[in-house]
Amino acid sequence: MADTQQASETVIVTIDGRSVHAKPGEMVISAAERAGLYIPRFCYHPRLEPVGMCRMCIVNIDTGRGATLQPACVIPVAEGMMVDTVEAGVKKAQDGVLEFLLINHPLDCPVCDKGGECPLQDQTVAFGPGESRFVEEKRHFEKPIPISSLVDLDRERCILCDRCTRFAKDVAGDPLISFVERGNETQVLNFPDEPFSSYFSGNVVQLCPVGALTARPYRFKARPWDLEAVESTCTSCSVGCRVEVQSTQNELVRLVGIDADPVNHGWLCDKGRFGYEAVSGSARVVDPMVRAGGSLAPSSWAAALTAAADGIRSAIDTTGASSVAVIGGARLTNEDAYAWARLAKGVIGTDHVDAQLDDGLPAGLVQGLPRATIDDACSASVVVLLGPDLKEELPVLFLRLRQAAIEGGVHLVEISPAGSGLSPYAMVSLIHAPGEAGAIGQALASGSSDDVAGVAAADIATARDLLGLASGGTPADVVCVLGRPSVAEPATSVEAAVAHLAPAVGSFKVLPALRRANVMGALDAGLAPGLLPGRTSLDSGRQTFTQRWGSVPPEVGLDTAGILSAAADGRIGALVLLGADPLADAPDPELARQALTAARYVVAVDAFHTASAQEADVVLPVATIHEKDGTTTNLEGRVSTLGHKVTPLGTARPDWAVASELARRLGEDLPWIDETEIWTELESVSACHTGITLDVLSDPAWRDGVPAPIPAAGVTIAGVGELPSGAVAAASDEAAGEGDGGSRAADVGSAPLSERPSPITYSPSAGTPELPVRNGYDLRLVAGRRLYDGGTAVTNSPSLAVLAPGSTARLSRYDADRLGVVDGDRVRVRNARAAHELDVEVSGLVARGSIAIAFGQPDGVAASFIDGIVTDVTVETL
Amino acid sequence: MTVTNPDKIVFARMHHPDAHTLGGYLATGGYTALRKALGDMTPEQVHEEVTASNLTGRGGAGFPAGVKWGFLPPEVHPRYLVVNGDESEPGTCKDRQLLERDPHQLIEGSVLTAYAIGAENVFLYVRGEMALAQERMATALNEAYQHGAVGERIFGSDFSVDVVLHWGAGAYIVGEETALIESLEGKRGMPRIKPPYFPAAKGLYFQPTIVNNVETLSNVPWIVRHGGQAFAGLGGGRATGTRLFSLSGHVAQPGNYEVEQHVTTMRDLIYDHAYGDGIRDGNEFKMMVPGGVSAPWLFEEHLDMPLDADEATANKTMLGSGAVVVMDHTTCAVRAAWRIVRFFAHESCGKCTPCREGTTWLERILWRIENGAGRPDDLDLLLDVCDNISPGLDWPPKMTTICPLGPSAPSPIYPSINKFRDEYLTHIKEGACPHG
């Protein structure tokens, strides 16, 4: 059976006398490479459409009509094809191409960033002529010129392979660089007065096969042979792109995308690529700080830990464990998060723990619905976008879905209070009034002959058709990208839409679009009210975790909004900020300020001197990503390993070590000596991490990460193939529910499956609070995020900080016309809480009656307006 | 001398001063072929007549038109006919005359072809620099629409087709059919990679597309009126019918001439009183470009070669676009080669490395030799660089490039070095051009 299948899916070609099994449709160059025959190339890249223009991969190909010189990158394999890559004529043609590429190349390798890792240099050293036959003057261009604030272009070094331009046009959808002129004068260039301002510009530097495109943050920082590298996962957002982290002399200098087939295809966004600058930035906390005499002063670890523990102990003693609260944790590794969950819930005994900052979704909603992978979304018939602008918040997920919509025939249905980067690729965009996604969900489920929440009935009908909900249709299998499109509307808006849609369609799986790095890992570790590690509820897990931890909190605690309110009311004795900066990040900064002031004791566990940390009583410095070992979990639930590349700045320690030290001072010894022991404990108790052992995590076959829960046996993972046998065995036990741990690999210390608590299920509520009626003169606020904002990573990365656009008032054409304003005009935006003057930006993505102001910009404008479940503002011309 | 003087086919109206108007065209039998085809013939019958005529492409490659039409995959629609009016090969000016002087003939031929192949749309791509041709085509097309010869339900039949005019933006490479298609789609005029090998499979907007030259299509009305056999009765071998030659250079009487293929020789074309009327000023013949500057040069010993594509191939060159450029003994072979290579260097689109870098390199070496800075090694270098663009320096050329533009640059170089090596060496030894 397997053999027959193999035969029908294989084309046999002969390459240099060897019989090679190739996939139908595969290009000769990649079939040869898999067979161990490397054909030189410059323009070919497996993730880009072939153009066959550098001509370096020219080989003799005979399909029965005689051998001809053909580029191996554009000729698909065919049965019986004969390929010769070494014949004298082939070698002469390839040498000729190499000479042509070199005649105008400046050969300035000694001062070129690419020198040492340059395909042109390598090829020349290996096969090139010792001396040039070209005696004429070389081609000259001004060098280098900036094409954006992040990328420099040296056109003299360029070999015109079209990789950067293809990437910009085909992958990023930002065709801002292009060939200009022709023939010998051909050059890559941006358009006049229009920089290559793509969120993905760093990828062209990585793609460039020579040193023509260089990254300004990296220029002249290191020579490739001096670099040390580890594989890791980017934690700029929750997509979890695999990266190689490179340093020299204990300083981070570069991140390079790794082609993880199920995740990032080698791409990174610029925030992820260049955000490493923050690690060695001046805002890092390098020593523990303790408030003394009104101001924070450097302290010893011993004194600071004792002070923090005393603060917590005092709260417990005076007002009970439930007067201790922990906010944050999405910045942590899985191991850190588990350690803090155990400290908070098992040692201290409080359930007022929330990794989200009141800007996400209820943990149950994202944890309790069937989960989709990115690949599931990219192969679904319909993807419902019910969340933020992915281009701004989860950029590489945007790239994957954009490609799926363009090439894979995936139909995107967008339900959002404002259009997004994916709107141009959506079959239909239902841009509704803020807070009213539930009404759209209801209309989609049951039909509507009227316009709903500002969305035309015809558009709803189109979407119903796509979802297979129109009469006579078959309900479609849907993947819903679910997140919070705007912090100025309640999470109940999208939850209600899910409540209507999920039962109506064929199948409904969720790809959570919560943006914070390891928010999914934090939730999986139990850093949310009512949750325990392993996506289990306080009640389901009570027995197991009481056994393991000694105790668990008696009842469900507060989320961040509740914690901040309680603190502001003076009901919180000790508030722990776990890499959280509510003053900058919470939708209601005023409430956050009151909370920090009224909480009796504030412990900030942070790597940076954030605004909130400045207000703390004690600041405990922790190591950042790239400074410690561990694992992280992406939005799919995929667990991948992090690389420890540089030593922590100052005396910073991993968050788990801080938790362990505090636990000891609170009277309980947590038994770990390193993060692997924490992982082993987590794996042994968690219902969703079963089988994801340290061995599995370090298995090269799982290099791209392991989805939790581990897929059932028989599932072939793209890019991995068959699951490793140990994992399959574990997974099949899990699937069969046999509870026999005997056949599982590396199962020492694991709880029998029957003793693992069951995962939570969640029934989304269709109930939404009644929205106030909008005054006809006001506009209702939509507050989504931009990639570059006032967040810690961007602010502390000099190359990125300058890119935060600041707040503008984005208006629909209709409202701009009504107000008589055009792009660039100043207007005053005000409501009862605040007033600001802003520039107008007329946008086709904003609905009539709405105003979009980006949340989280350094000026904090959007947050200053937010005053209820929805926020209305008045716009006045000046 | 075997000069025949058959009735003209595509140039039949050249003596009518108003043949470019609808009135002039109708007065000379215009649109009768289209009426006949739509009234009495099935599309297959029109296709069969063209196949029977053995009409070959007049743009350069010389592929039989009827066979090319047969490459269209059945039942795949929409499909398009693209008329290649981007005549840019130096020395070639025949299509321009057809466009300016007999635009309705081209329209009729295009609509007939669209009928034969079932095309929904015709795109007529006219070279950007041909102002009069553009004006005459646009006017004629308006007239043709009004006359009912183009558009909805042509001449009351069930057949409808639209003709879209498009002006080129000034690139030689767009004469290459896939580059022309890219240009039509609004992109940079750069040839597409192969496969797909033929636009007939995937062409304009990745739909089945036939690209035919202006002169090729201008023959179709005559073939439909008189039958494919009548056309095939002219000429001989596989070179049937008449074809246009643009004769230029050092001849007494340059011009566009319609001659019967196969029976007429190159010597007839250059020396006969009806055509070139000999070398100017009684000078000596030295060399010629036989079919556009992409074609390797021919010399005195080739003068009796019949005007037949197969004969040209046997002589390792081509009749290409029908541009014959004659050069007399006052011409410097190095300078002539340099001038042609300079053209290719200027027109290279820049896509393939060997063409982008190689054509300019060749041009600069030739420039050095012509201007007295040549080195003895330069001839071997020239030939080796040529070989790296067109391995083996054979004809039809092998290519390290996508399209034949790059391999065209060697066409003047290696034949002239082979024939006039001493002239090159004189440049190098004396440090100057002996022709001054």
Chai-1 contact restraints between the chains, C-beta under 6 A:
chainA,res_idxA,chainB,res_idxB,connection_type,confidence,min_distance_angstrom,max_distance_angstrom,comment,restraint_id
A,G52,B,I193,contact,1.0,0.0,6.0,A-B,restraint_1
A,M53,B,K351,contact,1.0,0.0,6.0,A-B,restraint_2
A,M53,B,C352,contact,1.0,0.0,6.0,A-B,restraint_3
A,C54,B,T353,contact,1.0,0.0,6.0,A-B,restraint_4
A,R55,B,C352,contact,1.0,0.0,6.0,A-B,restraint_5
A,R55,B,T353,contact,1.0,0.0,6.0,A-B,restraint_6
A,R55,B,P354,contact,1.0,0.0,6.0,A-B,restraint_7
A,R55,B,T400,contact,1.0,0.0,6.0,A-B,restraint_8
A,I58,B,T400,contact,1.0,0.0,6.0,A-B,restraint_9
A,V74,B,I193,contact,1.0,0.0,6.0,A-B,restraint_10
A,G89,B,P391,contact,1.0,0.0,6.0,A-B,restraint_11
A,A93,B,T400,contact,1.0,0.0,6.0,A-B,restraint_12
A,G96,B,N388,contact,1.0,0.0,6.0,A-B,restraint_13
A,V97,B,T353,contact,1.0,0.0,6.0,A-B,restraint_14
A,F100,B,T353,contact,1.0,0.0,6.0,A-B,restraint_15
A,F100,B,P354,contact,1.0,0.0,6.0,A-B,restraint_16
A,F100,B,E357,contact,1.0,0.0,6.0,A-B,restraint_17
A,F100,B,G358,contact,1.0,0.0,6.0,A-B,restraint_18
A,L101,B,T353,contact,1.0,0.0,6.0,A-B,restraint_19
A,I103,B,E357,contact,1.0,0.0,6.0,A-B,restraint_20
A,R133,B,L381,contact,1.0,0.0,6.0,A-B,restraint_21
A,E136,B,R364,contact,1.0,0.0,6.0,A-B,restraint_22
A,R182,B,C349,contact,1.0,0.0,6.0,A-B,restraint_23
A,R182,B,G350,contact,1.0,0.0,6.0,A-B,restraint_24
A,G183,B,S348,contact,1.0,0.0,6.0,A-B,restraint_25
A,G183,B,G350,contact,1.0,0.0,6.0,A-B,restraint_26
A,G183,B,R356,contact,1.0,0.0,6.0,A-B,restraint_27
A,N184,B,R356,contact,1.0,0.0,6.0,A-B,restraint_28
A,N184,B,T360,contact,1.0,0.0,6.0,A-B,restraint_29
A,T186,B,G350,contact,1.0,0.0,6.0,A-B,restraint_30
